[in-house]
Amino acid sequence: MLDTINLERKGVPAAVIGHDKLFATTGKGMARAQGYPSLSFAMFRYSHSEWGGAATDDELRARAAILAPQVERILLGDA
């Protein structure tokens, strides 16, 4: 998160990627504390079943398919 904010401060487009529960709490708070309250996040839904063990290749592909368009919008400034 802080790496993304620091890159943005230097004019380098960057995107934060993670699960929704992280950003609903820590992520938004850190962004506000660093002076970036409107920082956009590429998020996927948190799932207890996936975090009980390693995600399968199919789960990772599905997650990437959800995240890729979000990251594209953030990096191109359309978020």
CYANA upper distance limits for C-alpha pairs under 8 A (distance plus 0.5 A):
  1 MET  CA      5 ILE  CA      6.93
  1 MET  CA     16 VAL  CA      6.54
  1 MET  CA     27 GLY  CA      7.59
  1 MET  CA     30 MET  CA      8.29
  1 MET  CA     31 ALA  CA      8.33
  2 LEU  CA      6 ASN  CA      6.58
  2 LEU  CA     30 MET  CA      8.39
  3 ASP  CA      7 LEU  CA      6.63
  4 THR  CA      8 GLU  CA      6.63
  4 THR  CA     14 ALA  CA      5.95
  4 THR  CA     15 ALA  CA      6.79
  4 THR  CA     16 VAL  CA      6.84
  5 ILE  CA      9 ARG  CA      6.67
  5 ILE  CA     14 ALA  CA      8.42
  5 ILE  CA     31 ALA  CA      8.24
  5 ILE  CA     34 GLN  CA      8.24
  5 ILE  CA     36 TYR  CA      8.00
  6 ASN  CA     10 LYS  CA      6.99
  7 LEU  CA     11 GLY  CA      6.93
  7 LEU  CA     12 VAL  CA      5.59
  7 LEU  CA     13 PRO  CA      7.36
  7 LEU  CA     14 ALA  CA      7.00
  8 GLU  CA     12 VAL  CA      5.58
  8 GLU  CA     13 PRO  CA      6.18
  8 GLU  CA     14 ALA  CA      6.84
 13 PRO  CA     75 LEU  CA      5.97
 13 PRO  CA     76 LEU  CA      8.48
 14 ALA  CA     74 ILE  CA      8.12
 14 ALA  CA     75 LEU  CA      6.65
 15 ALA  CA     40 SER  CA      7.95
 15 ALA  CA     41 PHE  CA      7.07
 15 ALA  CA     42 ALA  CA      7.42
 15 ALA  CA     71 VAL  CA      6.62
 15 ALA  CA     74 ILE  CA      6.79
 15 ALA  CA     75 LEU  CA      7.10
 16 VAL  CA     40 SER  CA      7.98
 16 VAL  CA     41 PHE  CA      5.70
 16 VAL  CA     42 ALA  CA      6.51
 17 ILE  CA     41 PHE  CA      6.59
 17 ILE  CA     42 ALA  CA      5.23
 17 ILE  CA     43 MET  CA      6.37
 17 ILE  CA     67 LEU  CA      8.22
 17 ILE  CA     71 VAL  CA      8.41
 18 GLY  CA     22 LEU  CA      7.53
 18 GLY  CA     23 PHE  CA      7.97
 18 GLY  CA     41 PHE  CA      8.15
 18 GLY  CA     42 ALA  CA      7.06
 18 GLY  CA     43 MET  CA      5.69
 18 GLY  CA     44 PHE  CA      6.89
 19 HIS  CA     23 PHE  CA      7.38
 19 HIS  CA     43 MET  CA      5.62
 19 HIS  CA     44 PHE  CA      5.31
 19 HIS  CA     45 ARG  CA      6.05
 19 HIS  CA     46 TYR  CA      5.80
 20 ASP  CA     24 ALA  CA      6.60
 20 ASP  CA     43 MET  CA      5.96
 20 ASP  CA     44 PHE  CA      6.42
 20 ASP  CA     45 ARG  CA      5.98
 20 ASP  CA     46 TYR  CA      6.59
 21 LYS  CA     25 THR  CA      7.11
 21 LYS  CA     45 ARG  CA      8.28
 21 LYS  CA     46 TYR  CA      6.96
 22 LEU  CA     26 THR  CA      6.27
 22 LEU  CA     27 GLY  CA      6.55
 23 PHE  CA     27 GLY  CA      4.54
 23 PHE  CA     28 LYS  CA      6.16
 23 PHE  CA     41 PHE  CA      8.01
 24 ALA  CA     28 LYS  CA      6.68
 25 THR  CA     29 GLY  CA      6.93
 26 THR  CA     30 MET  CA      6.53
 27 GLY  CA     31 ALA  CA      6.65
 28 LYS  CA     32 ARG  CA      6.70
 28 LYS  CA     37 PRO  CA      7.44
 28 LYS  CA     39 LEU  CA      8.47
 29 GLY  CA     33 ALA  CA      6.63
 30 MET  CA     34 GLN  CA      6.62
 31 ALA  CA     35 GLY  CA      6.82
 31 ALA  CA     36 TYR  CA      5.36
 31 ALA  CA     37 PRO  CA      5.73
 31 ALA  CA     38 SER  CA      8.13
 31 ALA  CA     39 LEU  CA      6.91
 32 ARG  CA     36 TYR  CA      5.80
 32 ARG  CA     37 PRO  CA      4.74
 32 ARG  CA     38 SER  CA      8.43
 33 ALA  CA     37 PRO  CA      8.34
 40 SER  CA     74 ILE  CA      7.18
 40 SER  CA     79 ALA  CA      7.15
 41 PHE  CA     70 GLN  CA      8.46
 41 PHE  CA     74 ILE  CA      8.27
 42 ALA  CA     67 LEU  CA      6.44
 42 ALA  CA     70 GLN  CA      5.82
 42 ALA  CA     71 VAL  CA      6.31
 42 ALA  CA     74 ILE  CA      8.34
 43 MET  CA     67 LEU  CA      7.11
 43 MET  CA     70 GLN  CA      8.33
 44 PHE  CA     63 ARG  CA      7.16
 44 PHE  CA     66 ILE  CA      7.53
 44 PHE  CA     67 LEU  CA      7.37
 47 SER  CA     51 TRP  CA      7.00
 48 HIS  CA     52 GLY  CA      6.80
 49 SER  CA     53 GLY  CA      8.07
 50 GLU  CA     54 ALA  CA      7.10
 50 GLU  CA     55 ALA  CA      6.00
 51 TRP  CA     55 ALA  CA      7.89
 55 ALA  CA     59 GLU  CA      6.32
 55 ALA  CA     60 LEU  CA      6.84
 56 THR  CA     60 LEU  CA      6.75
 57 ASP  CA     61 ARG  CA      6.64
 58 ASP  CA     62 ALA  CA      6.67
 59 GLU  CA     63 ARG  CA      6.65
 60 LEU  CA     64 ALA  CA      6.60
 61 ARG  CA     65 ALA  CA      6.69
 62 ALA  CA     66 ILE  CA      6.98
 63 ARG  CA     67 LEU  CA      6.68
 64 ALA  CA     68 ALA  CA      6.29
 65 ALA  CA     69 PRO  CA      7.96
 66 ILE  CA     70 GLN  CA      7.78
 67 LEU  CA     71 VAL  CA      6.64
 68 ALA  CA     72 GLU  CA      6.67
 69 PRO  CA     73 ARG  CA      6.75
 70 GLN  CA     74 ILE  CA      6.80
 70 GLN  CA     79 ALA  CA      8.12
 71 VAL  CA     75 LEU  CA      6.58
 72 GLU  CA     76 LEU  CA      6.52
 73 ARG  CA     77 GLY  CA      6.48
 73 ARG  CA     78 ASP  CA      5.23
 73 ARG  CA     79 ALA  CA      5.54
 74 ILE  CA     78 ASP  CA      6.45
 74 ILE  CA     79 ALA  CA      5.35
